[in-house]
């Protein structure tokens, strides 16, 4: 049994557009979650005075922030 696509019919979109919008929302949520965990892990690395880990984590955070900056234009 196939579920009806109420949103596609309501807004005049098709399944491809709905799928892309869903993927964009999921990607953003994953990115936000990773940023939150990175901040926590960076704090832990600082507390443990683990320079290597701190540098690796801040590098990843910078990459995410650079991506977000190019995404918003």
N, C-alpha and C positions, 0 to 999 in steps of 0.2 A: 504494500500500500504506500503510495506516495503522498506526502504531506503537502497541502496547498501552500503556495507562496503568497501570503497575504500582503507582505510589504512590497513585493515586486509588482503586484497588481495595483496596489494603492498609490504608489509613487511613479508608476510607469517605467520601472527598471526591469531588467531581466536578471537571470540567475548569475550571469558573469559579473555584472556590476555589484550585485549583492555579495557575491563571494569575495570580490576585491575589497569592498568596504569592510567586510568581516575580517579579512586578513590584515588590513591596515590597523584596525582597532586592536587586534590581538598583538601585532608587532609592537605597537605603542605601549601596550600594557606590559609586555615582556621587557621592553627597554626600561620602563619606569621601575619595574621590580628590580631589575639588575642594577640600576643606579642606586636604589635604596640599599641593596645588599653591599654594593661597592663602598658606599659611605661608611657602613658599619665595619666592613673588613679593613678599610683604610684606618679607621680609628683603632682597631685591634692591632694592626701592624705598627702604628705609632706607639701604642702602649707597650708593645713587646720590643720596640726598637729594632724591628726587622726591616732594614733598609731595602733589601731586594724585593720583598713582598710589597712594601709601600710603593716602590717605583713601578712594579708590574701593574698593581691595581690602579694607580693614578694614571698610568698610560692608557689602560682600558677605559677609564672614566673620561679621559680627554678625547678618545676616539668616539665614544658615544655622544659627547657634547658637540664635537665637530660635525658629526652626522646630523644631529638635530639642528644645528645652525644652518647647514646647507639645505636641509629639508624645509625650513621655514623661509628661507630665501634671503 
